[in-house]
Amino acid sequence: MLNGFRDFILRGNVISMAIGLAVGAAFTAVVTGFSNAFITPLIGLATRGTGDFSKAHYTVDGVDFPYGLFVSAAIAFLITAAVLYFCVVVPMAKVQDRFAKQEAVDIKAALRDCPRCFSEIPAVASRCGHCTSEVEPDPEALSLAKLPAQQH
């Protein structure tokens, strides 16, 4: 039982995930600190609040609602999400697109029915393989297969 647990823990993707979580927590702490130190006071200045905006609250029937904490957390979340998206997701998508292999188009994959015998034939076919009647190739399939249009 412990051998299975050890194998699970020592698997590469589990260790990578743990490192990613630790780096993510540290990054979140930095973004939260930046948000509390710079962004939230700027919002407080813009809204003519006094002091630190993250300490803003209101009281209803003796119950204290610290809405500034929520605003600070929301700002930190938005900054974290934007940085991760623009600095990790977008560049990785571009790298994957650049190195992705172009899939070859299978010209026989697109099928249609022969108008004479109703058998399935390739969309790029100009003659039915079953009844040998001449058929008009599908222009869209010809363009996908990068074949020239046939002229009569």
HUPE-V540334 format. One line per field, one symbol per residue. ss: DSSP state (H for helix, E for strand, C for the rest). phi: phi as a letter, one per 40 degrees, with the letter a starting at -180 (. if undefined). burial: # if it has 16 or more other ideal C-beta (glycine too) atoms within 10 Angstrom, else .. Layout:
BEGIN
ss=???
phi=???
burial=???
END
This chain:
BEGIN
ss=CHHHHHHHHHCHHHHHHHHHHHHHHHHHHHHHHHHHHHHHHHHHHHCCCCCCHHHCCEEECCEEECHHHHHHHHHHHHHHHHHHHHHHHHHHHHHHHHHCCCCCCCCCCCEEECCCCCCEEECCCCECCCCCCECCCCHHHHHHCCCCCCCC
phi=.ccccccccccccccccccccccccccccccccccccbcccccccccgcbgcccccabbbfgccbcccccccccccccccccccccbbccccccccccccccccccccccbaccccbgccbccccbaccbbgccbccccccccccfbcccbc
burial=..............................##..##..###.##........##.#...........#..##..##..##..........................#......#......#####..#......#.##..##.##.......
END
